[in-house]
Amino acid sequence: MPIHKRVLSGLLAATLLTQLSACGTLFFPERRGQIEGRIDPAVAALNAIGILFYVIPGLIAFGIDFATGAIYLPGGLTSQVNPEDLHNLVEADGQIDPTKLKALIEVQTGHSLPLDDPRLIRHSGSAEQLAAYGLRPAA
């Protein structure tokens, strides 16, 4: 094999290796599926290095990381509340008891929220408003 083919093959292998290692999807596969969040500076820097040396593969690495969500730092934890627990919060007149809601949030998430804060904005809604958005009331 002539020397120029070996050099070309080595450059191609190095290019592919650096681009594959710069992809956050390969570094952090558990981050895939995120929609938004803070951008991980390490992944962004590796993708930017890819753009500096190889423009098209670097742009592809950025595109893949944004499309999969692997470029974003992991967000906070989420918690789902059992619908039966929510039924216990509703009083006879249809209003939600804030003290019971606060206790349920503390039990489910471990965080204490200031539901008695005067800056807290409360919104009331109706089944008609939900239907206007194509949603069904389910609690």
C-alpha positions as CSV (number, residue, x, y, z in Angstrom):
1,M,0.0,0.0,0.0
2,P,1.5,3.3,-1.0
3,I,2.4,5.8,1.8
4,H,-0.1,8.4,0.7
5,K,-3.0,5.9,1.0
6,R,-1.8,5.0,4.5
7,V,-1.7,8.7,5.5
8,L,-5.1,9.3,4.1
9,S,-6.5,6.2,5.8
10,G,-4.9,7.3,9.1
11,L,-6.4,10.8,8.8
12,L,-9.8,9.4,8.0
13,A,-9.7,7.1,11.0
14,A,-8.5,10.0,13.2
15,T,-11.3,12.2,11.9
16,L,-14.0,9.6,12.6
17,L,-12.6,8.8,16.0
18,T,-12.5,12.4,17.2
19,Q,-16.0,13.1,15.9
20,L,-17.4,10.0,17.5
21,S,-15.8,10.8,20.8
22,A,-17.0,14.4,20.6
23,C,-20.6,13.4,20.5
24,G,-22.6,13.7,23.8
25,T,-24.9,11.0,22.6
26,L,-22.0,8.5,23.1
27,F,-20.7,10.0,26.3
28,F,-24.1,10.3,28.0
29,P,-26.6,7.9,26.5
30,E,-28.8,8.3,29.7
31,R,-29.4,12.0,28.7
32,R,-31.2,11.1,25.5
33,G,-34.8,12.2,25.3
34,Q,-34.4,15.5,27.2
35,I,-36.2,18.5,25.6
36,E,-34.6,21.4,27.3
37,G,-32.2,22.5,30.0
38,R,-28.8,24.0,30.5
39,I,-26.3,23.1,27.9
40,D,-23.4,21.0,29.1
41,P,-20.3,23.1,28.4
42,A,-18.0,20.0,28.1
43,V,-20.1,18.4,25.4
44,A,-20.5,21.8,23.6
45,A,-16.8,22.4,23.7
46,L,-16.0,18.9,22.3
47,N,-18.5,19.6,19.5
48,A,-17.0,23.0,18.9
49,I,-13.5,21.4,18.6
50,G,-15.1,19.2,15.9
51,I,-16.3,22.3,14.1
52,L,-12.8,23.8,14.2
53,F,-11.1,20.9,12.6
54,Y,-13.9,19.3,10.5
55,V,-16.8,21.7,9.9
56,I,-19.4,19.3,8.5
57,P,-18.9,16.5,11.0
58,G,-18.8,19.0,13.9
59,L,-22.1,20.5,12.8
60,I,-23.6,17.0,12.5
61,A,-22.4,16.2,16.1
62,F,-24.1,19.4,17.3
63,G,-27.2,18.5,15.4
64,I,-27.3,15.0,16.8
65,D,-26.7,16.2,20.4
66,F,-29.5,18.8,20.2
67,A,-31.9,16.3,18.5
68,T,-31.3,13.6,21.1
69,G,-31.1,16.0,24.0
70,A,-27.7,14.6,25.1
71,I,-26.2,18.1,25.1
72,Y,-28.3,19.2,28.0
73,L,-27.3,18.7,31.6
74,P,-29.5,16.3,33.5
75,G,-32.5,18.1,35.0
76,G,-34.2,17.7,38.4
77,L,-36.1,14.7,39.4
78,T,-39.8,14.5,38.7
79,S,-42.5,13.0,40.8
80,Q,-45.9,11.6,39.9
81,V,-48.8,11.7,42.3
82,N,-51.3,8.9,42.5
83,P,-54.7,10.1,41.4
84,E,-56.4,8.4,44.5
85,D,-54.2,10.6,46.7
86,L,-55.4,13.7,44.9
87,H,-59.1,12.8,45.5
88,N,-58.4,12.9,49.2
89,L,-57.4,16.6,48.9
90,V,-60.7,17.8,47.5
91,E,-63.2,19.0,50.0
92,A,-67.0,18.6,49.8
93,D,-67.4,22.0,48.1
94,G,-64.9,21.1,45.4
95,Q,-62.0,23.2,46.7
96,I,-58.6,21.8,47.4
97,D,-57.3,21.9,51.0
98,P,-53.9,23.7,50.9
99,T,-52.6,22.1,54.1
100,K,-53.4,18.6,52.8
101,L,-51.8,19.5,49.4
102,K,-48.6,20.8,51.2
103,A,-48.4,17.6,53.3
104,L,-48.9,15.4,50.2
105,I,-46.1,17.3,48.3
106,E,-43.8,16.9,51.3
107,V,-44.5,13.1,51.5
108,Q,-44.1,12.5,47.7
109,T,-41.1,14.8,46.9
110,G,-39.5,15.5,50.2
111,H,-39.7,19.3,49.6
112,S,-41.6,21.8,51.6
113,L,-43.4,24.3,49.4
114,P,-44.6,27.7,50.8
115,L,-48.2,27.4,49.8
116,D,-49.2,30.1,52.2
117,D,-46.8,32.7,50.6
118,P,-48.7,35.9,49.6
119,R,-46.9,36.0,46.3
120,L,-48.4,32.7,45.3
121,I,-50.7,33.1,42.3
122,R,-53.7,30.8,42.3
123,H,-55.6,30.1,39.1
124,S,-59.1,28.6,39.0
125,G,-60.3,26.7,36.0
126,S,-63.2,24.8,34.7
127,A,-63.9,21.7,32.6
128,E,-64.9,24.0,29.7
129,Q,-61.5,25.6,29.7
130,L,-59.8,22.2,29.6
131,A,-62.1,21.1,26.8
132,A,-61.1,24.2,24.8
133,Y,-57.5,23.0,24.8
134,G,-58.6,19.4,24.0
135,L,-57.9,18.1,27.5
136,R,-60.0,15.9,29.7
137,P,-60.4,16.7,33.4
138,A,-58.7,13.9,35.3
139,A,-57.5,14.0,38.8
